[in-house]
Amino acid sequence: MSPRRADVRPAFVPQLHEVRCEHETPAGMVRVYWERNDGAVTLQVAAPENLAGNIMLEALWRFEDGRSERPLESGSWWCAERG
């Protein structure tokens, strides 16, 4: 994998209410935070602009637009289990 590429693959473990983590890459720091809210999850990602990659959700999860994968970028998204 390129030093300018990283994929974020959050695991929404049912027993956890929130998770915060960070990882230093050659392109800079990547920070991920998620929190459960009424059965859904709010996912926040902070990543350097010059870092390529994807944010990939587990098989049963989707972003609010129905996708399970999106390009790596800083932002906040609502995620829910696919019914």
C-alpha positions in Angstrom: 0.0 0.0 0.0 1.2 3.5 -0.8 2.4 5.7 2.1 -0.1 8.3 0.8 -3.0 5.9 1.0 -5.1 4.6 4.0 -8.5 3.0 4.3 -10.7 3.5 7.3 -12.8 0.4 8.2 -14.8 1.2 11.4 -16.1 -1.8 13.3 -19.3 -0.8 15.1 -19.0 -3.2 18.0 -22.5 -3.6 19.6 -21.1 -3.6 23.2 -19.4 -0.2 22.7 -21.2 3.2 22.9 -18.3 5.2 21.4 -14.8 4.8 20.0 -12.0 7.3 19.4 -8.7 6.4 17.7 -6.0 8.0 15.7 -3.1 6.8 13.5 -0.1 8.7 12.2 0.6 8.2 8.5 3.4 9.6 6.4 0.8 12.1 5.1 -0.3 13.1 8.6 -2.7 12.1 11.3 -6.0 10.3 10.7 -8.6 10.5 13.4 -11.8 8.5 13.7 -14.6 8.8 16.2 -18.0 7.1 16.3 -20.9 7.2 18.7 -24.2 5.3 18.9 -27.4 7.4 18.8 -30.8 5.7 18.9 -29.7 2.6 16.9 -27.7 4.6 14.4 -24.0 5.7 14.5 -22.5 9.1 13.9 -19.1 8.6 12.3 -16.5 11.4 12.2 -13.2 11.2 10.3 -10.4 13.8 10.1 -7.8 13.0 7.4 -5.1 14.9 5.6 -6.3 16.3 2.2 -3.3 14.7 0.5 -4.1 11.2 1.7 -6.0 8.9 -0.7 -8.2 6.0 0.4 -11.7 4.9 1.3 -14.0 4.7 4.2 -15.6 1.3 4.1 -18.4 0.1 6.4 -19.1 -3.5 7.5 -21.5 -5.5 5.3 -24.7 -4.7 7.2 -24.0 -0.9 7.5 -24.7 2.0 5.1 -24.1 5.7 5.0 -27.2 7.9 4.9 -27.0 7.9 1.1 -27.2 4.1 1.0 -23.6 3.5 0.1 -21.3 1.3 2.1 -18.1 2.9 0.8 -17.0 6.5 0.1 -13.7 8.3 -0.7 -11.5 9.1 2.3 -12.1 12.7 3.4 -12.8 14.7 6.6 -16.4 14.9 7.6 -19.3 13.6 9.7 -21.8 11.0 8.5 -24.9 9.2 9.9 -24.7 5.4 9.5 -27.4 2.8 10.0 -27.7 -1.0 9.8 -29.3 -2.1 6.5 -32.8 -3.5 7.3 
